[in-house]
Amino acid sequence: MVLRRSLESVVDDQDCAERIEPIGQRATWIDSTVVRPVRSDRRLELAARSGEQPQMAIQYLSEQQIRDWTIEQKDRWWLDNIFRGDMPQLTVRSGLFGMLIGGFLSLTNLYVGMKTGWTLGVGITSVVLAFATFKILHKLGLATEFTILENNCMQSIATAAGYMTAPLIASLAAYMMITGVVVPMMTTLIWMIAIAVLGVLFAFPLKRRFINDEQQPFPEGKAAGVVMDALHSSDAESGMFKALLLTVSGVGAALLELIKSGMLPMIRIKAGLEEYLYQLLNWYPSLMGTKLQQLTVSLEPDHVMMAAGGLMGIRTGVSLLLGAVVNYCVLAPLIIRHGDIFGTVGRDGDLVFGFRSITTWALWAGVAMMTTASLVAFFSRPATLVQAFAGLFGSRRSAEDDDCLRHIELPMAVFFIGIPLVGSVVVLLAWRFFDVSPWLGALAVPLVFVFTIIAAHSTALTAITPTGALGKLTQVTYAALSPSITTNIVTASITGEVAGNASNLLMDIKPGYMLGGKPRHQAIGHILGILAGAIACVPVFYLAFLKNNPDGLINDKFPMPSAIVWKAVAEILTRGLSELPTTAMMAAGVGAALGVLFEYTKVWTKGRFPLSAVGIGLAFVIPFTTCLAMFLGSFFFFWLAGKVLRRKESLLYRILVENLEPVCAGVIAGGALMGIALAVLSVL
């Protein structure tokens, strides 16, 4: 499990804000989009992403065959050469293990998403953990060997579960903050499952075009397939080593989180060390009359966010730090002095500021920068938009050709019946639960079709799913059709999140095609994952974080940046800018212009521009402490890999450079799960 490319590498819905720099795992910035897998063997993944054919059992069609063969010929070749027949795939143990690990990792996504706006791709992490678990059980005589297709079905289930947190940290949270009304837990559960199932139904018809016919790469999915092939053929020792690193780093991070909580009286870490020193010296540093603490400018030993920074890469880390310094050390003190950032009266009668006060003003500049950068990145690839629709209605399958995969593919009747049926259910739920007019809800369904094609094509080629940009386009569309802010949020949720779910699902179908699995089994597996993820994360969200108070969702520890962005865009589009302070409008204008400038510069320099507009903008909606922690993590691993650990045969190089993702993923999972457990215990 690891973040979806780097906010630049990951932070670019843009390039990651849309995916993450090191190769391997996937993280998703819900407002723009980000993702990435746990790096297995770097050489294998690099080969997979570059298009180089790995020296393994996986067979590929040549470029000429892809270009010249009909889809019937390709399907027959796959059936004769790749398909593994009745090898065990969706078994009881693969289903249960996938649901179990997917449920736990969805909680990790919930924790990290509330802090950063990202969700984590869990595919390769779950593959490694499942492989190691059943390898150990087999050696103990407690289980038979876990087949490669069982592992593939398991990762489909776990990945689908991991994606289920997206509405909780974005659209639904924004809806509750806007209305001040707590959506009933069962309503949330039903809504999330409905839009996720609709995403599954939209995805599988596109599989025949993008995967069977065009043989699109889907980089993250291809990497997962290469990893599974290696683990189950010749690289078992490497898989066990990665699993060991995941386990050790996860347990260590969980223990550290427990110690920091103060629940172990025999071991305590001095909390508030800076406060202790300030009191000792009777000195409280300030900027322009505002104490640094009130500006969130401090050093917090947040090992989870440091690990996230290690996955993001140095470009995103530097961008976050630059944005944080500009926002919290320059603009915030100036605007506080100017009077457009309002504080609360403290016990001593002085005004007290903090993250929420600052963000009320700063979010407009950050949102504007992220929005324009995401849209420029999306529309800067016109060929992608054209190709997304090219050939959609023209198939090279001749009418007399028989469908040789009819017995293993999902029947088209499932989609012809399921999409109108589930689409109607979603429209009715939007009307019943959120008071969205049925005709406005119905309009969102064909938009989903259009946006899914665009998003799937982008994901197929670049591993970037532009969920945020597509959601914003929907918000703009509905702002012209209806002045209702809730309609704006809910319809954008339908189009953006269904398209995102469908595209990410196609990414996870790719390894099944590479390894010869049955598509029907993966479809059923995704439904199981949807149920597991929703059942795991929704109750925890309500119990540990919502606590019957939407107002309390945003705080220094959990700033909810994605929800802030969705809420802000809806407010601007439905209410206009007139209610904002003049300085906030000016900041929004400058932020929008810089987002365009930075993104065009990045396109013009072919990705060599050293800053990420989404990374800088994101720093305006998360605390300085979080930005600093992520920068330190990115710098630490960049420094280790580039300056310190040069001997590739050394154990430290193997652990901290070659296996960076398993180590960081373990820290994130262990720390996040313990953090959620402590949050739940605090309300029991």
Phi, psi and omega per residue, in radians:
M1 nan 2.177 3.123
V2 -2.744 2.873 -3.102
L3 -1.073 2.533 -3.090
R4 -1.194 1.733 -2.656
R5 0.512 -2.790 -3.023
S6 -1.778 2.736 -3.046
L7 -0.917 -0.367 3.114
E8 -1.896 -0.883 2.916
S9 -1.320 -0.440 2.951
V10 -1.911 -0.455 -3.028
V11 -1.644 0.659 3.037
D12 -2.218 1.826 3.001
D13 -1.101 -0.211 3.036
Q14 -1.632 -2.281 -2.832
D15 -1.617 -0.240 2.825
C16 -2.815 -0.462 -2.944
A17 -0.697 0.430 -2.952
E18 -2.656 -0.412 2.654
R19 -2.827 -2.964 -2.988
I20 -2.075 2.558 -2.881
E21 -1.067 -1.036 3.127
P22 -1.072 2.832 -3.021
I23 -1.502 2.200 2.959
G24 2.703 -1.373 -2.978
Q25 -1.768 2.965 -2.985
R26 -2.132 2.298 3.109
A27 -2.184 2.544 -3.062
T28 -2.158 2.046 3.078
W29 -1.388 1.914 -2.967
I30 -1.073 -0.437 -3.130
D31 -1.589 -0.435 3.100
S32 -2.023 -1.138 2.944
T33 2.455 2.322 3.135
V34 -2.611 2.537 3.066
V35 -2.860 2.750 3.048
R36 -3.015 2.596 -3.129
P37 -1.653 2.777 3.086
V38 -1.164 2.163 -3.021
R39 -1.147 2.160 3.089
S40 -1.499 -2.153 3.068
D41 -1.395 2.192 -3.019
R42 -1.040 -0.695 -3.108
R43 -1.093 -0.709 -3.130
L44 -1.144 -0.781 -3.097
E45 -1.225 -0.670 3.098
L46 -1.063 -0.737 3.106
A47 -1.081 -0.736 -3.112
A48 -1.120 -0.703 -3.054
R49 -1.376 -0.542 -3.089
S50 -1.396 -0.212 -3.108
G51 1.652 -0.096 3.100
E52 -1.165 2.450 -3.117
Q53 -1.467 1.986 -3.140
P54 -1.109 2.589 3.131
Q55 -1.411 1.258 -3.116
M56 -2.494 -2.932 -3.008
A57 -1.349 -0.319 -3.071
I58 -1.148 2.313 3.122
Q59 -1.832 2.582 -3.123
Y60 -2.318 2.616 2.972
L61 -1.329 2.626 3.069
S62 -1.345 2.877 3.121
E63 -1.044 -0.676 -3.139
Q64 -1.174 -0.696 3.108
Q65 -1.124 -0.723 3.107
I66 -1.062 -0.660 -3.073
R67 -1.337 -0.667 -2.953
D68 -1.735 -0.508 -3.062
W69 -1.293 2.622 2.996
T70 -1.343 2.871 3.126
I71 -1.138 -0.518 3.080
E72 -1.120 -0.731 3.119
Q73 -1.134 -0.701 3.130
K74 -1.155 -0.734 3.124
D75 -1.117 -0.712 3.131
R76 -1.147 -0.717 3.096
W77 -1.063 -0.774 -3.135
W78 -1.107 -0.747 -3.115
L79 -1.117 -0.663 -3.091
D80 -1.417 -0.514 -2.984
N81 -1.969 -0.456 -3.020
I82 -1.960 -0.723 -3.038
F83 -0.993 2.306 -3.080
R84 -1.755 0.267 3.025
G85 1.129 -2.255 -3.038
D86 -1.688 0.431 3.016
M87 -0.971 2.396 -3.140
P88 -0.939 2.300 -3.104
Q89 -2.269 -1.439 3.139
L90 -1.513 1.421 3.126
T91 -1.698 3.019 3.117
V92 -1.054 -0.762 -3.081
R93 -1.250 -0.658 3.103
S94 -1.182 -0.644 3.106
G95 -1.170 -0.829 -3.118
L96 -1.167 -0.744 -3.134
F97 -1.151 -0.719 3.111
G98 -1.095 -0.732 3.117
M99 -1.172 -0.676 -3.133
L100 -1.160 -0.932 -3.099
I101 -1.219 -0.607 3.088
G102 -1.120 -0.690 3.091
G103 -1.082 -0.789 3.123
F104 -1.131 -0.753 -3.095
L105 -1.264 -0.406 3.026
S106 -1.158 -0.556 3.065
L107 -1.183 -0.641 3.047
T108 -1.070 -0.767 3.092
N109 -1.060 -0.682 3.131
L110 -1.074 -0.815 -3.117
Y111 -1.108 -0.907 -3.105
V112 -1.190 -0.654 3.140
G113 -1.115 -0.658 3.111
M114 -1.215 -0.423 3.113
K115 -1.503 -0.680 -2.952
T116 -2.161 -0.254 -3.046
G117 1.504 0.089 3.139
W118 -1.792 2.743 2.828
T119 -2.069 2.719 -3.037
L120 -1.808 2.367 3.003
G121 -1.302 2.297 -3.019
V122 -2.000 0.101 -3.016
G123 -1.028 -1.034 -3.047
I124 -1.226 -0.601 3.085
T125 -1.046 -0.819 -3.133
S126 -1.137 -0.622 3.104
V127 -1.059 -0.836 -3.119
V128 -1.124 -0.782 -3.119
L129 -1.126 -0.747 3.140
A130 -1.145 -0.756 3.130
F131 -1.030 -0.842 -3.112
A132 -1.149 -0.725 -3.121
T133 -1.043 -0.861 -3.086
F134 -1.354 -0.399 3.020
K135 -1.142 -0.745 3.109
I136 -1.159 -0.788 3.128
L137 -1.073 -0.639 3.118
H138 -1.151 -0.739 3.130
K139 -1.143 -0.518 3.108
L140 -1.452 -0.055 -3.136
G141 1.354 0.331 -3.084
L142 -1.752 -0.123 -3.124
A143 -2.787 2.737 3.014
T144 -1.412 2.980 3.134
E145 -1.033 2.451 3.067
F146 -1.412 2.051 -3.077
T147 -1.287 2.809 -3.122
I148 -1.108 -0.590 3.139
L149 -1.382 -0.476 2.974
E150 -1.110 -0.737 3.123
N151 -1.110 -0.675 3.131
N152 -1.131 -0.781 3.096
C153 -1.111 -0.690 3.124
M154 -1.053 -0.777 -3.119
Q155 -1.199 -0.527 3.057
S156 -1.095 -0.771 3.136
I157 -1.138 -0.835 -3.107
A158 -1.109 -0.705 -3.128
T159 -1.164 -0.764 3.100
A160 -1.040 -0.696 3.104
A161 -1.126 -0.709 -3.117
G162 -1.107 -0.542 -3.132
Y163 -1.283 -0.256 -2.948
M164 -1.228 -0.199 -3.121
T165 -1.390 -0.238 -2.990
A166 -0.910 -0.881 -3.132
P167 -1.094 -0.547 -3.103
L168 -1.174 -0.558 -3.099
I169 -1.725 0.010 -3.107
A170 -2.303 -1.656 -2.935
S171 -1.151 -0.809 -3.111
L172 -1.182 -0.685 3.083
A173 -1.107 -0.731 3.108
A174 -1.089 -0.730 3.118
Y175 -1.030 -0.796 -3.110
M176 -1.203 -0.608 3.111
M177 -1.204 -0.628 -3.141
I178 -1.230 -0.794 -3.062
T179 -1.496 -0.378 -3.056
G180 1.251 0.199 -3.101
V181 -1.920 2.339 3.077
V182 -1.415 2.046 3.065
V183 -1.208 2.254 -3.135
P184 -0.947 2.525 -3.080
M185 -0.996 -0.752 -3.118
M186 -1.153 -0.610 3.073
T187 -1.080 -0.814 3.118
T188 -1.052 -0.764 -3.119
L189 -1.073 -0.828 -3.123
I190 -1.138 -0.764 -3.113
W191 -1.086 -0.826 -3.114
M192 -1.105 -0.719 3.135
I193 -1.160 -0.700 -3.104
A194 -1.106 -0.837 -3.102
I195 -1.245 -0.509 3.091
A196 -1.211 -0.732 3.101
V197 -1.121 -0.669 3.080
L198 -1.072 -0.665 3.069
G199 -1.072 -0.699 3.090
V200 -1.072 -0.766 -3.107
L201 -1.154 -0.614 3.105
F202 -1.295 -0.485 -3.033
A203 -1.300 -0.806 -2.964
F204 -1.146 -0.616 3.043
P205 -1.079 -0.563 3.137
L206 -1.321 -0.307 3.119
K207 -1.014 -0.745 -3.087
R208 -1.046 -0.607 -3.128
R209 -1.428 -0.941 -2.992
F210 -1.297 -0.619 -3.048
I211 -1.780 -0.928 -3.101
N212 -1.199 -0.829 -3.015
D213 -1.519 -1.059 -3.048
E214 -1.409 -0.229 3.116
Q215 0.929 0.747 -3.128
Q216 -1.080 2.598 -2.987
P217 -1.235 -0.651 -3.039
F218 0.754 1.277 -2.921
P219 -0.882 -0.797 -3.104
E220 -1.162 -0.720 3.114
G221 -1.153 -0.683 3.112
K222 -1.106 -0.709 3.100
A223 -1.065 -0.724 3.130
A224 -1.107 -0.702 3.108
G225 -1.111 -0.732 3.112
V226 -1.097 -0.728 3.138
V227 -1.092 -0.831 -3.135
M228 -1.083 -0.717 3.129
D229 -1.081 -0.695 3.135
A230 -1.178 -0.799 -3.103
L231 -1.090 -0.694 -3.042
H232 -1.599 0.087 3.105
S233 -2.149 -1.112 -2.997
S234 -2.265 -0.087 -2.987
D235 -2.119 0.674 -3.100
A236 -1.113 -0.664 -3.120
E237 -1.080 -0.718 3.110
S238 -1.102 -0.695 3.122
G239 -1.107 -0.721 3.121
M240 -1.137 -0.649 3.127
F241 -1.150 -0.727 3.113
K242 -1.122 -0.712 3.113
A243 -1.097 -0.670 3.098
L244 -1.099 -0.763 3.123
L245 -1.108 -0.755 3.095
L246 -1.011 -0.792 -3.087
T247 -1.176 -0.849 -3.093
V248 -1.114 -0.810 -3.133
S249 -1.160 -0.620 3.114
G250 -1.169 -0.796 3.116
V251 -1.123 -0.733 3.122
G252 -1.087 -0.746 3.133
A253 -1.152 -0.695 3.114
A254 -1.116 -0.738 3.121
L255 -1.117 -0.727 3.126
L256 -1.113 -0.704 3.104
E257 -1.109 -0.679 3.119
L258 -1.158 -0.723 3.112
I259 -1.114 -0.746 3.139
K260 -1.088 -0.493 -3.110
S261 -1.256 -0.295 -3.119
G262 1.425 0.187 -3.104
M263 -1.441 -0.129 3.066
L264 -1.881 1.676 -3.032
P265 -1.064 -0.440 -3.116
M266 -1.393 -0.294 3.123
I267 -2.310 2.013 3.141
R268 -2.313 2.410 3.012
I269 -1.747 2.257 -3.108
K270 -1.043 1.916 3.140
A271 -1.417 2.633 3.089
G272 1.118 0.770 -3.108
L273 -1.038 -0.695 3.136
E274 -1.099 -0.745 3.119
E275 -1.067 -0.699 3.123
Y276 -1.079 -0.766 3.139
L277 -1.177 -0.693 3.126
Y278 -1.065 -0.759 3.129
Q279 -1.147 -0.702 -3.132
L280 -1.096 -0.726 -3.104
L281 -1.567 -0.126 -3.072
N282 0.936 0.769 -3.094
W283 -2.444 2.156 3.129
Y284 -2.108 1.793 -3.098
P285 -1.094 2.585 -3.104
S286 -2.521 2.880 3.038
L287 -2.182 2.075 3.127
M288 0.928 0.621 3.067
G289 1.588 -0.053 3.112
T290 -1.898 2.232 -3.115
K291 -1.098 2.493 -3.136
L292 -1.000 -0.644 -3.132
Q293 -1.043 -0.683 -3.136
Q294 -1.267 -0.305 3.077
L295 -1.595 0.082 -3.060
T296 1.126 0.294 -3.131
V297 -1.506 1.703 3.108
S298 -2.816 3.007 3.128
L299 -1.826 2.009 3.127
E300 -1.968 2.143 -3.107
P301 -1.287 1.223 -3.105
D302 -1.629 1.651 -3.041
H303 -1.188 -0.481 3.109
V304 -1.147 -0.799 -3.141
M305 -1.260 -0.510 3.040
M306 -1.131 -0.718 3.091
A307 -1.129 -0.685 3.078
A308 -1.063 -0.705 3.085
G309 -1.085 -0.641 3.097
G310 -1.070 -0.556 3.119
L311 -1.389 -0.483 -3.018
M312 -1.278 -0.632 -3.063
G313 1.755 2.781 -2.988
I314 -1.203 -0.577 -3.107
R315 -1.097 -0.804 3.122
T316 -1.189 -0.698 3.123
G317 -1.040 -0.787 3.121
V318 -1.141 -0.705 3.134
S319 -1.096 -0.735 3.099
L320 -1.083 -0.784 -3.127
L321 -1.142 -0.736 3.117
L322 -1.056 -0.823 3.120
G323 -1.083 -0.684 -3.138
A324 -1.160 -0.727 3.133
V325 -1.120 -0.790 3.134
V326 -1.088 -0.761 -3.065
N327 -1.263 -0.953 -2.967
Y328 -1.545 -0.416 -3.099
C329 -1.794 -0.260 -3.117
V330 -2.103 -1.127 -3.022
L331 -1.186 -0.828 -3.078
A332 -1.024 -0.857 3.099
P333 -1.054 -0.666 3.128
L334 -1.124 -0.790 -3.082
I335 -1.270 -0.565 3.039
I336 -1.079 -0.777 3.118
R337 -1.136 -0.635 3.138
H338 -1.211 -0.504 3.087
G339 1.833 0.147 -3.127
D340 -1.676 -0.094 2.965
I341 -1.910 2.117 -2.999
F342 -1.787 2.363 3.107
G343 -1.785 -3.111 3.060
T344 -1.989 2.712 -3.111
V345 -1.399 2.164 3.141
G346 -1.471 -3.100 -3.097
R347 -1.104 -0.550 -3.114
D348 -1.558 0.098 3.123
G349 1.568 -0.131 3.119
D350 -1.456 2.716 3.068
L351 -1.276 2.380 3.132
V352 -2.045 2.248 3.112
F353 -1.921 3.137 -3.131
G354 3.053 -2.973 -3.044
F355 -1.026 -0.820 -3.080
R356 -1.120 -0.715 3.136
S357 -1.106 -0.781 -3.102
I358 -1.185 -0.747 -3.077
T359 -1.143 -0.533 3.110
T360 -0.968 -0.584 3.093
W361 -1.625 -0.794 -2.958
A362 -1.255 -0.440 -3.033
L363 -1.048 -0.492 -3.072
W364 -1.163 -0.701 3.083
A365 -1.173 -0.770 -3.128
G366 -1.141 -0.778 3.137
V367 -1.105 -0.744 -3.141
A368 -1.069 -0.765 -3.133
M369 -1.137 -0.790 -3.138
M370 -1.150 -0.661 -3.101
T371 -1.178 -0.884 -3.120
T372 -1.153 -0.661 3.122
A373 -1.125 -0.737 3.133
S374 -1.107 -0.762 -3.111
L375 -1.212 -0.686 3.094
V376 -1.102 -0.768 3.123
A377 -1.053 -0.683 -3.105
F378 -1.198 -0.836 -3.064
F379 -1.496 -0.087 3.108
S380 -1.337 -0.101 3.112
R381 -2.010 1.183 -3.086
P382 -1.048 -0.522 3.136
A383 -1.082 -0.611 3.123
T384 -1.110 -0.715 -3.130
L385 -1.160 -0.715 -3.136
V386 -1.178 -0.827 -3.101
Q387 -1.144 -0.484 -3.105
A388 -1.048 -0.551 -3.110
F389 -1.797 -0.197 -3.110
A390 -1.135 2.254 3.088
G391 1.322 0.109 -3.091
L392 -1.046 -0.726 -3.085
F393 -1.788 0.063 3.122
G394 -2.004 1.893 3.135
S395 -1.804 2.520 3.119
R396 -1.511 0.134 3.095
R397 -1.400 2.113 3.137
S398 -1.271 2.684 -3.033
A399 -1.088 -0.579 -3.081
E400 -1.446 -0.207 -3.141
D401 -1.171 2.485 3.100
D402 -1.623 2.565 3.123
D403 -1.462 1.811 -3.067
C404 -1.298 -0.194 -3.137
L405 -1.809 0.228 -3.044
R406 -1.034 -0.532 -3.060
H407 -1.426 -0.162 -3.131
I408 -2.151 -0.371 3.070
E409 -1.393 2.740 3.015
L410 -1.179 2.334 3.129
P411 -1.065 2.478 3.131
M412 -1.094 -0.402 3.104
A413 -1.051 -0.517 3.111
V414 -1.048 -0.676 -3.092
F415 -1.450 -0.711 3.140
F416 -1.083 -0.583 3.106
I417 -1.592 -0.735 -3.017
G418 -1.200 -0.725 -3.091
I419 -1.121 -0.882 3.075
P420 -1.077 -0.655 -3.091
L421 -1.199 -0.939 -3.128
V422 -1.208 -0.608 3.068
G423 -1.048 -0.723 3.095
S424 -1.130 -0.668 3.102
V425 -1.093 -0.754 3.128
V426 -1.087 -0.740 3.115
V427 -1.084 -0.771 3.129
L428 -1.146 -0.675 3.108
L429 -1.151 -0.695 3.107
A430 -1.091 -0.655 3.102
W431 -1.226 -0.809 -3.074
R432 -1.251 -0.744 -3.036
F433 -1.524 -0.647 -2.975
F434 -2.140 0.115 3.068
D435 1.072 0.624 3.059
V436 -1.533 2.183 -3.125
S437 -0.933 2.343 -3.085
P438 -0.943 -0.666 -3.104
W439 -1.221 -0.560 3.068
L440 -1.252 -0.665 3.075
G441 -1.149 -0.701 -3.140
A442 -1.120 -0.589 3.116
L443 -1.108 -0.496 -3.113
A444 -1.191 -0.484 -3.068
V445 -1.152 -0.871 3.059
P446 -1.122 -0.538 3.049
L447 -1.094 -0.634 3.083
V448 -1.023 -0.749 -3.133
F449 -1.046 -0.835 -3.135
V450 -1.114 -0.839 -3.085
F451 -1.190 -0.556 3.122
T452 -1.154 -0.684 3.101
I453 -1.083 -0.788 3.137
I454 -1.124 -0.849 -3.102
A455 -1.116 -0.703 -3.125
A456 -1.133 -0.684 3.137
H457 -1.175 -0.712 3.093
S458 -1.098 -0.783 3.135
T459 -1.124 -0.673 -3.113
A460 -1.080 -0.669 -3.058
L461 -1.586 -0.611 -2.947
T462 -2.162 -0.141 -3.029
A463 1.199 0.250 3.114
I464 -1.856 2.136 3.100
T465 -1.882 1.880 -3.019
P466 -1.368 0.982 -3.102
T467 -1.019 -0.792 -3.097
G468 -1.079 -0.808 -3.128
A469 -1.106 -0.728 3.129
L470 -1.161 -0.677 3.083
G471 -1.078 -0.702 3.138
K472 -1.177 -0.665 3.085
L473 -1.072 -0.680 3.076
T474 -1.126 -0.736 3.137
Q475 -1.084 -0.686 3.097
V476 -1.122 -0.763 -3.138
T477 -1.042 -0.840 -3.070
Y478 -1.342 -0.364 3.041
A479 -1.106 -0.558 3.109
A480 -1.383 -0.449 -3.088
L481 -1.587 -0.555 -3.064
S482 -2.604 2.346 3.135
P483 -1.399 -0.026 -3.064
S484 -1.270 2.163 -3.125
I485 -1.222 -0.565 3.126
T486 -1.240 -0.665 3.056
T487 -1.061 -0.700 3.132
N488 -1.029 -0.797 -3.113
I489 -1.209 -0.829 -3.015
V490 -1.193 -0.760 -3.139
T491 -1.178 -0.639 3.065
A492 -1.131 -0.594 3.074
S493 -1.100 -0.733 -3.137
I494 -1.083 -0.939 -3.037
T495 -1.232 -0.863 -3.074
G496 -1.150 -0.807 -3.043
E497 -1.361 -0.576 3.063
V498 -1.181 -0.778 3.106
A499 -1.089 -0.707 3.108
G500 -1.131 -0.759 3.105
N501 -1.060 -0.773 -3.118
A502 -1.111 -0.747 -3.117
S503 -1.176 -0.748 3.120
N504 -1.159 -0.580 3.099
L505 -1.139 -0.714 3.088
L506 -1.067 -0.640 3.089
M507 -1.033 -0.646 -3.080
D508 -1.502 -0.266 3.030
I509 -1.357 -0.482 -3.088
K510 -0.913 -0.886 -3.136
P511 -1.087 -0.544 3.081
G512 -1.112 -0.684 3.084
Y513 -1.163 -0.737 -3.139
M514 -1.091 -0.622 -3.005
L515 -1.712 -0.056 3.066
G516 1.533 0.566 -3.136
G517 -1.546 2.962 3.129
K518 -1.578 2.107 -3.136
P519 -1.003 -0.601 -3.137
R520 -1.059 -0.677 -3.123
H521 -1.155 -0.689 3.117
Q522 -1.202 -0.596 3.097
A523 -1.100 -0.811 3.100
I524 -1.104 -0.693 3.121
G525 -1.054 -0.688 3.123
H526 -1.128 -0.663 3.097
I527 -1.117 -0.739 3.087
L528 -1.063 -0.712 3.124
G529 -1.141 -0.692 3.094
I530 -1.022 -0.814 3.141
L531 -1.126 -0.772 -3.109
A532 -1.116 -0.781 -3.124
G533 -1.126 -0.766 -3.132
A534 -1.134 -0.784 -3.109
I535 -1.152 -0.532 -3.125
A536 -1.370 -0.807 -2.940
C537 -1.581 -0.519 -3.081
V538 -1.123 -0.885 3.121
P539 -1.060 -0.667 3.134
V540 -1.143 -0.706 3.108
F541 -1.034 -0.785 -3.114
Y542 -1.223 -0.696 -3.057
L543 -1.334 -0.810 -2.979
A544 -1.627 -0.440 -3.002
F545 -2.099 -0.797 -3.096
L546 -1.270 -0.874 3.063
K547 0.908 0.688 3.106
N548 1.056 0.423 -3.105
N549 -2.552 1.586 3.136
P550 -1.003 -0.487 -3.140
D551 -1.120 -0.478 -3.096
G552 -1.543 0.070 -3.123
L553 -1.141 -0.643 -3.092
I554 -1.670 2.154 3.072
N555 -2.670 3.108 -3.075
D556 -1.050 -0.639 -3.088
K557 -1.374 -0.655 -3.132
F558 -2.221 1.513 -3.033
P559 -1.326 -0.210 3.099
M560 0.918 0.974 -3.054
P561 -1.076 -0.653 3.141
S562 -1.124 -0.753 3.116
A563 -1.106 -0.682 3.109
I564 -1.040 -0.747 -3.123
V565 -1.147 -0.844 3.127
W566 -1.031 -0.766 -3.130
K567 -1.115 -0.777 -3.086
A568 -1.143 -0.769 3.131
V569 -1.085 -0.741 3.118
A570 -1.091 -0.722 -3.130
E571 -1.157 -0.730 3.141
I572 -1.115 -0.786 -3.056
L573 -1.240 -0.494 -3.079
T574 -1.762 -0.420 -3.095
R575 -1.965 -0.317 -3.086
G576 1.461 3.110 -3.073
L577 -1.633 -0.035 -2.988
S578 -1.112 -0.462 -3.099
E579 -1.414 -0.174 -3.100
L580 -1.442 2.609 2.996
P581 -1.055 2.646 -3.128
T582 -0.998 -0.716 -3.132
T583 -1.113 -0.614 3.115
A584 -1.189 -0.685 3.091
M585 -1.128 -0.701 3.096
M586 -1.113 -0.741 3.130
A587 -1.112 -0.682 3.117
A588 -1.107 -0.724 3.117
G589 -1.107 -0.781 3.114
V590 -1.125 -0.747 3.129
G591 -1.072 -0.749 3.124
A592 -1.085 -0.759 -3.141
A593 -1.130 -0.737 3.134
L594 -1.164 -0.624 3.092
G595 -1.055 -0.774 3.098
V596 -1.124 -0.818 -3.102
L597 -1.061 -0.855 -3.100
F598 -1.111 -0.710 -3.078
E599 -1.260 -0.687 3.083
Y600 -1.145 -0.650 3.087
T601 -1.095 -0.694 3.119
K602 -1.115 -0.740 3.102
V603 -1.127 -0.766 -3.096
W604 -1.125 -0.635 -3.138
T605 -1.571 0.150 3.131
K606 0.996 0.759 3.045
G607 1.482 0.086 -3.095
R608 -1.553 -0.125 3.113
F609 -1.086 2.258 -2.937
P610 -1.361 -0.087 -3.077
L611 -2.041 2.677 3.091
S612 -1.960 2.112 3.127
A613 -1.094 -0.672 3.131
V614 -1.180 -0.663 3.101
G615 -1.100 -0.768 3.116
I616 -1.141 -0.797 3.141
G617 -1.112 -0.647 3.137
L618 -1.087 -0.568 -3.132
A619 -1.123 -0.279 3.121
F620 -1.439 -0.176 -3.100
V621 -2.171 0.166 2.989
I622 -2.281 2.689 -3.040
P623 -1.105 2.718 3.094
F624 -1.003 -0.706 -3.096
T625 -1.039 -0.686 3.130
T626 -1.200 -0.748 3.107
C627 -1.057 -0.773 -3.125
L628 -1.127 -0.732 3.139
A629 -1.080 -0.747 -3.139
M630 -1.197 -0.657 3.067
F631 -1.084 -0.785 -3.129
L632 -1.066 -0.696 3.099
G633 -1.122 -0.784 -3.141
S634 -1.139 -0.701 -3.131
F635 -1.192 -0.693 -3.103
F636 -1.046 -0.864 -3.097
F637 -1.288 -0.560 3.053
F638 -1.112 -0.744 3.133
W639 -1.166 -0.744 3.129
L640 -1.086 -0.841 -3.055
A641 -1.217 -0.605 -3.041
G642 -1.660 -0.451 -2.988
K643 -2.120 -0.510 -2.958
V644 -1.866 -1.040 -3.045
L645 -1.557 1.651 -3.103
R646 -1.808 -0.415 -3.082
R647 -1.430 1.814 -3.039
K648 -1.163 -0.325 3.140
E649 -1.495 -0.112 -3.099
S650 -1.329 2.678 -3.139
L651 -1.147 -0.703 3.141
L652 -1.090 -0.684 3.105
Y653 -1.095 -0.747 -3.133
R654 -1.113 -0.650 -3.100
I655 -1.354 -0.901 -2.939
L656 -1.633 -0.261 3.138
V657 -1.950 -1.034 -3.117
E658 -1.158 -0.570 -3.104
N659 -2.026 0.712 3.126
L660 -1.000 -0.805 -3.081
E661 -1.115 -0.820 3.102
P662 -1.030 -0.684 3.137
V663 -1.127 -0.894 -3.115
C664 -1.152 -0.675 3.128
A665 -1.099 -0.685 3.104
G666 -1.117 -0.742 3.114
V667 -1.082 -0.782 -3.135
I668 -1.106 -0.818 -3.103
A669 -1.136 -0.835 -3.113
G670 -1.117 -0.824 -3.137
G671 -1.156 -0.707 -3.117
A672 -1.188 -0.773 -3.137
L673 -1.126 -0.692 3.088
M674 -1.180 -0.679 3.099
G675 -1.064 -0.714 3.102
I676 -1.179 -0.718 3.116
A677 -1.053 -0.730 3.123
L678 -1.164 -0.663 3.111
A679 -1.125 -0.694 3.106
V680 -1.149 -0.769 -3.136
L681 -1.080 -0.547 -3.086
S682 -1.193 -0.346 -3.117
V683 -1.885 -0.016 3.121
L684 -1.507 nan nan
